Amino acid sequence: MKTRLTGVSFGLALAAAIFLLVWPTYSGSNGSQPTHATLLQVNGPFVLIPVMLPVLTTLIALLLRKQGVRIVATILIGGFALIAGFTIGLFYLPAAILLLLASCVPDAAKLRDVF
């Protein structure tokens, strides 16, 4: 059960990262024409570090499958979502919530018992 929740958390973090890198988040105008640009186009390759940090954190939690690793990963992603909340952090909030559930749910619990 914990592995499934951690896997879904990884999938959500990966989807958020792909969305942030591909979707045009910046808009402006060039004379009379509107222009749009992605995070990667505006900020360059340096933006890959903060965008991929939650993805790598959930991947490590998924691969190592230890309770302590899940707890540390939950703290890291939760802190990231709060600190970067006004920019890209809120996109990773669903992944942080699922990782928190994976850290708190006992091994024998079923998903229906969580809700």
C-alpha positions as CSV (number, residue, x, y, z in Angstrom):
1,M,0.0,0.0,0.0
2,K,2.8,2.4,0.9
3,T,4.6,1.6,-2.3
4,R,1.5,2.4,-4.3
5,L,0.9,5.7,-2.6
6,T,4.6,6.6,-3.1
7,G,4.4,5.6,-6.7
8,V,1.4,7.8,-7.3
9,S,3.2,10.6,-5.5
10,F,6.1,10.1,-7.9
11,G,3.8,10.2,-10.8
12,L,2.1,13.4,-9.7
13,A,5.5,15.1,-9.1
14,L,6.7,14.0,-12.5
15,A,3.5,15.3,-14.1
16,A,3.9,18.6,-12.4
17,A,7.5,18.9,-13.5
18,I,6.6,18.1,-17.1
19,F,3.7,20.6,-17.0
20,L,5.9,23.3,-15.6
21,L,8.6,22.8,-18.2
22,V,6.2,22.5,-21.2
23,W,3.3,24.8,-20.5
24,P,3.8,28.5,-21.3
25,T,3.7,30.2,-17.9
26,Y,5.0,33.6,-19.0
27,S,3.0,36.0,-21.2
28,G,3.8,39.4,-22.5
29,S,3.5,41.5,-25.6
30,N,5.8,42.3,-28.4
31,G,4.3,45.4,-29.8
32,S,0.8,44.4,-30.8
33,Q,1.3,40.7,-30.6
34,P,1.1,38.7,-27.4
35,T,4.0,36.4,-26.6
36,H,4.2,33.3,-24.4
37,A,7.2,31.5,-23.0
38,T,7.9,28.5,-20.9
39,L,9.8,28.4,-17.6
40,L,12.7,26.8,-19.4
41,Q,12.8,29.4,-22.2
42,V,12.8,32.3,-19.7
43,N,15.0,31.0,-16.9
44,G,17.3,28.7,-18.9
45,P,18.5,25.2,-17.9
46,F,19.1,26.3,-14.2
47,V,15.3,25.9,-13.7
48,L,15.7,22.1,-14.0
49,I,17.2,22.0,-10.5
50,P,14.2,23.3,-8.5
51,V,11.6,21.7,-10.9
52,M,13.2,18.2,-10.7
53,L,14.0,18.3,-6.9
54,P,10.6,16.9,-5.8
55,V,10.7,14.3,-8.6
56,L,14.0,13.0,-7.4
57,T,12.9,13.1,-3.8
58,T,9.9,11.0,-4.5
59,L,11.9,8.6,-6.7
60,I,14.4,8.0,-3.9
61,A,11.5,7.3,-1.5
62,L,10.0,4.9,-4.1
63,L,13.2,3.0,-4.7
64,L,14.5,2.7,-1.1
65,R,11.1,1.8,0.5
66,K,12.1,2.7,4.0
67,Q,9.8,4.4,6.5
68,G,12.5,6.9,7.5
69,V,13.2,7.8,3.9
70,R,9.5,8.4,3.3
71,I,9.3,10.7,6.3
72,V,12.4,12.7,5.2
73,A,11.0,13.0,1.7
74,T,7.7,14.2,3.0
75,I,9.4,16.9,5.0
76,L,11.5,18.0,2.0
77,I,8.6,18.1,-0.4
78,G,6.3,19.7,2.1
79,G,8.8,22.4,2.9
80,F,9.5,22.9,-0.8
81,A,5.8,23.3,-1.5
82,L,5.5,25.9,1.3
83,I,8.6,27.8,0.5
84,A,8.0,27.9,-3.2
85,G,4.2,28.2,-2.8
86,F,3.8,31.4,-4.7
87,T,5.7,30.2,-7.8
88,I,5.9,26.4,-8.5
89,G,5.4,24.9,-5.1
90,L,1.7,24.5,-5.2
91,F,2.0,22.2,-8.3
92,Y,3.8,19.7,-6.0
93,L,1.3,19.9,-3.1
94,P,-0.7,16.8,-4.3
95,A,2.5,14.8,-4.4
96,A,3.4,16.0,-0.9
97,I,0.0,15.1,0.5
98,L,0.2,11.6,-1.0
99,L,3.7,11.1,0.3
100,L,2.4,12.2,3.7
101,L,-0.3,9.6,3.5
102,A,2.3,6.9,2.5
103,S,4.3,7.9,5.6
104,C,1.4,7.7,8.0
105,V,-0.6,4.7,6.8
106,P,0.3,1.4,8.4
107,D,1.4,-1.5,6.2
108,A,-1.7,-3.5,6.7
109,A,-4.1,-0.6,6.0
110,K,-6.2,-0.5,2.8
111,L,-7.0,2.7,0.9
112,R,-10.6,2.6,2.0
113,D,-9.5,2.6,5.6
114,V,-7.6,5.9,5.1
115,F,-10.8,7.8,4.2
